[in-house]
C-alpha cells in the first residue's frame, strides 16, 4: 500500500506541475525553453514553450524510467529533450535495427506500429500524442528495436509529425549507474514474465497447456524430462549406495575383524525387517490414496481454469453478437467497435492480473513498475494506469478492479446504444460475470486449502521412514540383491510422494519442483492466457463478416 501511495502522490504532483507549466504564456521568458531542433524533413518549425515541457512532465510522471526523479529533476530532464519532426511515411525506428540511443515521446500527430511487417491490431497499433516508446534504449547498450514505428497522420497545424526525444547519455548521467542497475534487474524480471505470457518463452515446446504424451510403451520408457525419474533419480542412487555400504560393513568388515558377530548382527536386522514389513502396507495405502486425492485436486483446478476461460469467451460472444450496426446492417458502428475493443482489452487485463495474484513469479507485474511497464507497451491506457495506482493505495486487487470496469463498460455501452442488449440478455451478462468472479474465487480457495499441513507431514514421515529403513530391513533377506530392491522401493514410494506434491502445485509456485522449464505436471499459464486473448478478439472479427439475411 505504501509503495502505491507514494506513486499516487507522485502522479498528482507531476499532473500539478504539468498543469502549472501548461498555463504559462508562451512568451514568458522565465519559463521559455529553447528547443534543439533536428530536422528530418524539409519543413522548418518554431520554437517550443513551457506547454511542451508540461506534456513531457506529464508523460514522465507515469513512466518507470523516472520513478526515482523528484519534482525538480523531472522538470530539469524534460528541458533536455530535443524535438524532431517527420513527414508522413517516415520511419522513426525500425524493427531489428540497432537502437539509436534515444527515448521518444510523440508530441503531435500519429504513428503506426508494425511487427514483422504487419500492422499491430487495434489501439496498440496506433501511437497518439503524449505516448512514449523506446524505453529499453535508456537501460541497455546495443539493444535491438522490437518493432517498427512509422509516422502516419500529421498535425493539422504543421503538416508534420513531431517527436520529443532524449539521448541515453543524458538520462544515465541524471539517474546514476546504481539506479540503472536496479532498473535493469526489475525490468528484466518483468520482461521474463511478459516473455512467458506472450509466448517468447514457453514451458512446453509444443505450445500446449500441458506436456502431451504418446500412447506407446516404448516412447514412454524413453522419457526422462518431466517424469518422476528426474526428480527421484538422485535419491535412488543415494539409497543404492547406502545399501552397498551396509553390505560391505556386514559381509566384509564384521566378518574379517569381528568373526562370530555377523550372525548376531543379521539376526538383529531381521527383526527390523519384521517391523518394516508391517509399515509397508500402511505406507502403500496412505501414499496411493494421497496420490489419488492430489490428482483430483489438480483435475478440479484445471477444469476450473477452463471454466474461467469459457466465461470470458461467453462475455465477448454476447457483446459481439449484440453490437450496434450501421443502417445497412453490415458494419459495426464506431461506438460499438470501440466498446468491443474495450471489453476485449479489459477481459485480457482481468485474466492476466488474476494469475499475477496467484503465481509468485508473476507478482512483479502487480508492482507500480510492472503496471507502468504495461502502460509503456500500450497494454493499458493512461486512465487505467492512474486508476490501478489509486486502487493499489487502498490495497485492493487489480483483477477485482478490472472485473468492475468490465461490467461498468458493458452497462455504459448499453446506455449509449452501442450494444443492443435487452433485459434478458443483460441478466445473462450479469450471470456470466458473477460466475466468472465465483470461478476466480474457487481457484484461489482451492490453492489456499489444497492440503492440510498435518496430512502432508504424516505422508512425508511414512515415506521417509520406509525408505530410510529399507537397506537395513532388506539386506538380511536378499543380500546383495537388496540394492536393486531398495532402488525400486525408493523409486516407487518417493516417486508417488513427489508426483503428489507436483499435482498439488499446478502453477509451479513451489520452487522445490522447478528443475527446468518443462519438468512438472503444472500447466503453462502463458498458453492459457494467449488462448483467452485470441478468444477476446475472435467474436468481434466474426461479427464484422456476418452475411446478409
C-alpha positions in Angstrom: 0.0 0.0 0.0 2.7 2.5 1.0 4.5 1.9 -2.3 1.3 2.6 -4.3 0.5 5.6 -2.2 3.9 7.1 -3.0 3.4 6.6 -6.7 -0.2 8.0 -6.5 1.1 11.2 -4.8 3.8 11.4 -7.5 1.2 11.2 -10.2 -0.7 14.0 -8.5 2.4 16.2 -8.2 3.5 15.7 -11.8 0.0 16.4 -13.0 0.0 19.6 -11.0 3.4 20.6 -12.3 2.3 19.8 -15.9 -0.9 21.9 -15.4 1.1 24.9 -14.0 3.5 24.8 -16.9 0.8 24.5 -19.5 -0.9 27.6 -18.2 2.2 29.7 -18.6 2.3 32.0 -21.5 4.5 31.1 -24.4 6.3 34.4 -24.3 7.1 34.1 -20.6 11.0 34.3 -20.7 11.2 32.8 -17.3 9.7 29.5 -18.4 10.7 29.7 -22.0 12.6 26.6 -23.3 14.9 26.8 -26.3 14.4 23.5 -28.1 17.2 21.9 -30.1 15.5 21.1 -33.4 16.7 18.2 -35.5 15.0 18.4 -38.9 14.1 15.1 -40.5 12.0 16.9 -43.1 12.2 20.0 -45.3 9.7 21.8 -43.0 11.0 24.4 -40.6 9.4 24.6 -37.2 9.0 27.3 -34.5 10.4 27.1 -31.0 8.5 25.4 -28.2 7.5 26.9 -24.8 6.6 25.7 -21.4 3.5 24.0 -22.7 5.8 21.5 -24.4 7.6 20.8 -21.2 4.2 20.3 -19.5 3.4 17.5 -21.9 6.8 15.8 -21.3 6.5 16.1 -17.5 3.0 14.5 -17.5 4.3 11.6 -19.5 7.5 11.1 -17.4 5.4 11.1 -14.2 3.9 7.7 -15.1 7.0 6.1 -16.7 9.0 3.6 -14.7 12.3 5.0 -16.0 11.8 8.2 -14.0 10.3 6.9 -10.7 13.5 7.9 -8.8 13.3 11.5 -10.0 12.0 14.2 -7.7 9.8 17.1 -9.0 12.7 19.4 -9.8 14.6 16.6 -11.6 11.6 15.7 -13.7 11.4 19.3 -14.9 15.1 19.5 -15.5 15.3 16.3 -17.5 12.2 17.5 -19.5 14.2 20.5 -20.6 16.9 18.2 -22.0 14.6 16.7 -24.7 15.1 17.5 -28.3 12.3 18.0 -30.9 12.4 16.2 -34.2 9.7 16.4 -37.0 9.0 13.8 -39.6 7.0 13.8 -42.8 4.2 11.2 -43.1 5.6 7.8 -44.1 9.0 8.4 -42.5 10.3 5.6 -40.4 11.2 6.7 -36.8 12.6 3.4 -35.6 12.9 0.1 -37.5 12.4 -3.4 -36.1 15.7 -5.4 -35.9 17.9 -2.3 -36.2 20.4 -1.4 -33.5 18.9 1.2 -31.2 19.8 4.9 -31.9 20.2 5.8 -28.2 17.0 7.8 -28.0 13.8 7.6 -25.9 10.8 9.2 -27.7 7.6 10.9 -26.8 5.1 11.7 -29.6 4.4 15.4 -29.4 1.9 15.9 -32.3 0.3 13.7 -35.0 0.0 9.9 -35.0 2.3 6.9 -35.7 1.6 3.3 -36.5 3.3 0.2 -35.1 4.4 -2.7 -37.2 5.6 -6.1 -36.0 7.2 -8.4 -38.6 6.0 -6.1 -41.4 2.3 -6.3 -40.3 0.2 -3.6 -38.6 -0.4 -4.3 -35.0 -4.1 -4.9 -34.3 -6.4 -2.3 -32.7 -5.4 0.5 -30.4 -2.0 -1.0 -29.8 -1.1 -0.4 -33.4 -1.6 3.4 -33.2 0.5 5.8 -31.2 -1.1 9.1 -30.3 0.3 12.4 -28.9 1.7 12.1 -25.4 2.7 8.4 -25.8 6.3 7.3 -25.3 8.3 4.5 -26.8 11.9 3.2 -26.9 12.4 2.8 -23.1 14.8 -0.2 -23.4 17.4 2.1 -25.1 17.8 4.0 -21.8 18.8 0.9 -19.9 20.6 -1.4 -22.4 23.6 -0.8 -24.7 23.4 -2.1 -28.3 19.8 -3.3 -27.8 17.7 -4.1 -30.9 14.4 -2.5 -31.7 11.5 -4.9 -31.3 9.0 -3.1 -33.6 8.8 -0.6 -36.5 7.2 2.8 -35.8 6.2 4.9 -38.8 5.0 8.5 -38.8 1.5 8.3 -40.3 -1.0 11.1 -39.5 0.5 14.7 -39.5 -0.6 17.5 -37.2 -3.2 19.8 -38.8 -1.2 22.7 -37.6 2.2 21.9 -39.0 1.6 19.1 -41.5 4.3 17.0 -39.9 4.7 14.5 -37.0 6.6 16.0 -34.1 8.5 13.8 -31.6 10.4 14.7 -28.4 13.5 12.6 -27.8 16.0 12.2 -25.0 19.6 10.9 -25.5 20.7 7.9 -23.5 23.8 9.6 -22.1 21.8 12.5 -20.7 19.4 10.1 -18.9 22.1 7.9 -17.5 24.0 10.9 -16.2 20.9 12.2 -14.4 19.8 8.9 -12.9 23.2 7.4 -11.9 24.7 4.0 -12.6 23.3 2.3 -9.4 19.7 3.2 -10.3 20.2 2.0 -13.9 21.4 -1.4 -12.5 18.4 -1.6 -10.2 16.0 -0.8 -13.0 17.7 -3.4 -15.2 17.1 -6.0 -12.5 13.4 -5.1 -12.1 12.7 -4.7 -15.8 14.5 -8.0 -16.6 12.2 -9.8 -14.1 9.1 -8.1 -15.6 10.2 -8.8 -19.2 10.8 -12.5 -18.3 7.1 -12.7 -17.2 6.0 -10.9 -20.3 8.0 -13.3 -22.4 6.2 -16.2 -20.8 2.8 -14.6 -21.3 3.5 -13.6 -24.9 4.9 -17.0 -25.9 8.5 -16.0 -26.4 9.4 -18.4 -23.6 7.1 -21.4 -23.2 7.0 -24.1 -20.6 6.1 -26.8 -23.2 7.9 -26.6 -26.6 4.8 -27.8 -28.4 2.9 -24.7 -27.3 0.2 -26.8 -25.4 -1.0 -26.0 -21.9 0.4 -29.3 -20.6 3.1 -31.6 -22.0 1.4 -34.2 -24.2 2.3 -37.9 -24.3 2.2 -40.6 -27.0 0.3 -43.9 -26.2 3.3 -46.0 -26.8 5.1 -48.0 -24.1 8.4 -47.7 -26.0 8.1 -43.9 -26.3 7.1 -43.6 -22.6 10.0 -45.8 -21.5 12.5 -43.4 -23.2 11.2 -40.3 -21.4 13.3 -38.6 -18.7 12.4 -34.9 -18.6 9.1 -34.2 -16.8 8.9 -37.7 -15.2 9.4 -38.9 -11.7 12.7 -40.4 -12.7 14.2 -37.0 -13.0 13.0 -36.0 -9.5 13.9 -39.1 -7.6 16.9 -40.4 -9.6 19.4 -38.9 -7.3 17.8 -40.2 -4.2 17.5 -43.7 -5.7 21.3 -43.6 -6.4 22.0 -42.5 -2.8 19.9 -45.3 -1.3 21.5 -47.9 -3.5 25.0 -46.8 -2.5 23.9 -46.8 1.2 22.7 -50.4 0.8 26.1 -51.3 -0.8 28.0 -49.7 2.1 25.8 -51.6 4.6 26.6 -54.9 2.8 30.3 -54.1 2.8 30.2 -53.4 6.5 28.4 -56.6 7.4 30.0 -59.1 4.9 33.5 -57.7 4.8 34.3 -55.6 7.9 32.5 -57.6 10.5 33.4 -60.9 9.0 37.1 -60.1 8.9 37.5 -58.0 12.0 34.8 -59.4 14.4 34.2 -63.0 13.4 31.2 -64.5 15.1 29.3 -61.3 15.3 28.0 -61.5 11.7 25.1 -63.8 12.5 24.1 -61.8 15.6 24.0 -58.6 13.5 22.0 -60.2 10.7 19.6 -61.5 13.4 19.0 -58.0 14.7 18.5 -56.7 11.2 15.9 -59.4 10.6 13.9 -58.0 13.5 13.9 -54.6 11.7 12.7 -56.4 8.6 9.6 -57.6 10.5 8.8 -54.1 11.6 9.4 -52.8 8.1 7.0 -55.4 6.6 4.3 -54.1 9.0 5.0 -50.5 7.9 5.0 -51.2 4.2 1.3 -51.9 3.6 0.3 -48.9 5.7 2.6 -46.7 3.6 1.3 -48.2 0.4 -2.3 -47.5 1.3 -1.7 -43.9 2.5 0.6 -42.8 -0.3 -1.7 -44.2 -3.1 -4.7 -42.5 -1.5 -2.7 -39.3 -1.2 -1.8 -39.5 -4.9 -5.4 -40.0 -5.9 -6.5 -37.0 -3.8 -3.7 -34.9 -5.2 -4.6 -35.7 -8.8 -8.3 -34.9 -8.1 -7.2 -31.5 -6.8 -5.1 -31.0 -10.0 -8.0 -32.0 -12.2 -10.5 -29.8 -10.4 -8.1 -26.8 -10.6 -7.5 -27.4 -14.3 -11.2 -27.7 -15.0 -12.0 -24.5 -13.2 -9.4 -22.6 -15.2 -11.2 -23.8 -18.4 -14.5 -22.6 -16.9 -12.9 -19.2 -16.4 -11.8 -19.2 -20.0 -15.3 -20.2 -21.1 -17.0 -17.4 -19.2 -14.6 -14.8 -20.7 -15.5 -16.1 -24.2 -19.2 -16.0 -23.3 -18.9 -12.3 -22.4 -17.2 -11.4 -25.6 -19.6 -13.5 -27.7 -22.7 -11.9 -26.2 -21.1 -8.4 -26.6 -20.1 -9.0 -30.2 -23.5 -10.6 -31.2 -25.5 -7.6 -29.8 -23.2 -4.9 -31.1 -24.9 -2.0 -32.9 -24.7 -1.8 -36.7 -25.0 0.8 -39.4 -28.2 1.2 -41.3 -27.2 -1.3 -43.9 -26.6 -3.9 -41.1 -23.3 -4.9 -42.5 -20.8 -2.8 -40.5 -20.4 -2.1 -36.8 -20.9 1.5 -35.6 -17.9 3.4 -34.4 -19.2 3.3 -30.8 -19.9 -0.4 -31.0 -16.4 -1.2 -32.3 -14.8 0.9 -29.6 -16.9 -0.8 -26.9 -16.0 -4.3 -28.2 -12.3 -3.3 -28.2 -12.6 -2.0 -24.6 -14.4 -5.1 -23.4 -11.9 -7.4 -25.0 -8.9 -5.5 -23.5 -10.5 -5.4 -20.0 -11.1 -9.1 -20.1 -7.5 -9.7 -21.1 -6.2 -7.5 -18.3 -8.5 -9.0 -15.7 -7.4 -12.5 -16.6 -3.8 -11.5 -16.6 -4.0 -9.8 -13.2 -5.7 -12.7 -11.6 -2.9 -15.1 -12.5 -0.4 -12.5 -11.3 -2.0 -12.5 -7.9 -1.9 -16.3 -7.7 1.5 -17.1 -9.2 4.6 -15.9 -7.2 6.8 -15.4 -10.2 4.2 -13.2 -11.9 3.6 -10.8 -9.0 6.2 -8.3 -10.2 3.6 -7.2 -12.8 1.4 -6.0 -9.9 4.1 -3.6 -8.7 4.0 0.1 -9.8 6.9 -0.6 -12.1 5.1 -3.5 -13.6 1.9 -1.6 -14.2 4.0 1.3 -15.7 5.7 -1.3 -18.0 2.3 -2.4 -19.2 1.4 1.2 -19.9 4.7 1.7 -21.8 3.7 -1.3 -24.0 0.3 0.3 -24.5 -1.4 -2.7 -22.9 -3.4 -0.3 -20.7 -4.5 3.3 -21.1 -3.2 6.2 -19.0 -6.6 6.4 -17.3 -6.5 2.7 -16.4 -2.9 3.2 -15.1 -3.9 6.0 -12.8 -6.9 4.0 -11.6 -4.8 0.9 -10.9 -2.3 3.0 -8.9 -5.1 4.5 -6.9 -6.6 1.1 -6.3 -3.3 -0.1 -5.0 -3.1 2.6 -2.4 -6.0 1.1 -0.5 -4.8 -2.5 -1.0 -7.4 -3.7 -3.5 -6.5 -6.2 -6.2 -6.2 -5.1 -9.8 -8.1 -8.1 -11.1 -11.1 -7.0 -8.9 -10.8 -3.5 -10.3 -10.8 -4.9 -13.9 -13.9 -7.0 -13.2 -15.7 -3.9 -12.0 -14.5 -2.0 -15.1 -15.8 -4.8 -17.3 -19.4 -4.7 -16.0 -19.4 -0.9 -15.9 -18.2 -0.7 -19.6 -20.9 -3.1 -20.7 -23.5 -1.1 -18.9 -22.2 2.1 -20.4 -22.2 0.6 -23.9 -25.8 -0.4 -23.4 -26.8 3.1 -22.2 -25.1 4.6 -25.3 -26.9 2.0 -27.6 -23.6 0.6 -28.7 -24.8 -2.8 -27.5 -28.4 -3.8 -28.2 -28.7 -5.9 -25.0 -32.3 -6.4 -23.8 -33.2 -7.2 -20.2 -32.9 -10.9 -20.7 -29.5 -10.7 -22.3 -28.4 -8.3 -19.6 -29.4 -10.8 -16.9 -27.3 -13.4 -18.8 -24.3 -11.0 -18.8 -24.7 -10.4 -15.1 -24.8 -14.2 -14.6 -21.7 -14.8 -16.7 -19.7 -12.1 -14.8 -20.8 -13.2 -11.4 -20.0 -16.8 -12.4 -16.6 -15.6 -13.5 -16.0 -14.0 -10.1 -17.0 -17.2 -8.4 -14.6 -19.3 -10.5 -11.8 -17.0 -9.7 -12.6 -17.3 -6.0 -12.8 -21.1 -6.4 -9.3 -21.2 -7.8 -7.9 -19.1 -5.0 -9.7 -21.1 -2.4 -8.6 -24.4 -3.9 -5.0 -23.3 -3.9 -5.1 -21.9 -0.4 -6.7 -25.1 1.0 -5.1 -27.6 -1.3 -4.0 -30.0 1.5 -3.6 -29.7 5.3 0.0 -29.5 6.6 -0.6 -32.3 9.1 -1.6 -34.7 6.3 1.3 -33.9 4.0 3.7 -34.1 7.0 2.4 -37.5 8.0 2.8 -38.9 4.5 6.3 -37.5 4.4 7.1 -39.2 7.7 5.8 -42.6 6.5 7.6 -42.5 3.1 10.8 -41.2 4.7 10.8 -43.9 7.4 10.0 -46.7 4.9 12.8 -45.7 2.5 15.5 -45.0 5.2 14.9 -48.3 6.9 14.8 -50.3 3.6 18.5 -51.1 3.4 18.6 -52.4 6.9 15.4 -54.4 6.5 16.0 -55.9 3.1 19.7 -56.8 3.2 19.2 -59.8 5.6 16.6 -61.2 3.2 18.1 -60.5 -0.2 21.8 -59.9 0.5 23.3 -58.0 -2.4 20.1 -58.2 -4.4 18.7 -55.8 -1.8 20.5 -53.0 -3.7 18.0 -53.4 -6.6 15.1 -53.8 -4.1 16.0 -50.7 -2.2 16.3 -48.8 -5.5 12.9 -49.9 -6.7 11.3 -49.1 -3.3 12.8 -45.6 -3.3 11.7 -45.0 -6.9 8.1 -46.0 -6.4 7.4 -44.7 -2.9 9.3 -41.4 -3.2 8.1 -41.1 -6.8 4.5 -41.3 -5.7 5.1 -38.7 -3.0 6.9 -36.3 -5.3 4.3 -36.7 -8.0 1.6 -36.0 -5.5 3.3 -32.8 -4.4 3.6 -31.7 -8.0 -0.1 -32.3 -8.5 -0.7 -30.1 -5.5 1.2 -27.3 -7.3 -0.4 -26.9 -10.7 1.1 -23.5 -11.3 4.6 -24.3 -10.2 4.8 -22.0 -7.3 6.9 -24.4 -5.2 10.4 -23.8 -6.3 11.3 -27.2 -4.9 10.0 -28.7 -8.1 11.3 -26.2 -10.7 14.2 -28.2 -12.0 13.7 -26.8 -15.5 11.2 -25.3 -17.9 9.0 -28.3 -18.6 9.7 -30.6 -15.7 6.4 -30.7 -13.8 2.8 -31.6 -14.5 1.9 -28.0 -13.8 0.3 -26.3 -16.8 1.6 -23.4 -18.9 -0.5 -20.3 -17.8 1.1 -18.4 -20.7 -0.7 -20.6 -23.1 -4.0 -20.3 -21.2 -3.7 -16.5 -21.3 -2.8 -16.5 -25.0 -5.8 -18.7 -25.8 -8.1 -16.3 -23.9 -6.5 -13.3 -25.6 -7.2 -14.8 -29.0 -10.8 -15.5 -28.0 -11.3 -11.9 -26.8 -11.0 -10.6 -30.4 -12.3 -13.7 -32.2 -16.0 -12.8 -32.0 -15.6 -9.1 -33.0 -13.8 -10.4 -36.1 -16.6 -12.8 -36.8 -19.4 -10.3 -36.3 -17.9 -8.0 -38.9 -18.5 -10.5 -41.6 -22.0 -11.7 -40.8 -23.9 -12.5 -44.1 -27.0 -10.6 -45.1 -30.2 -12.3 -44.1 
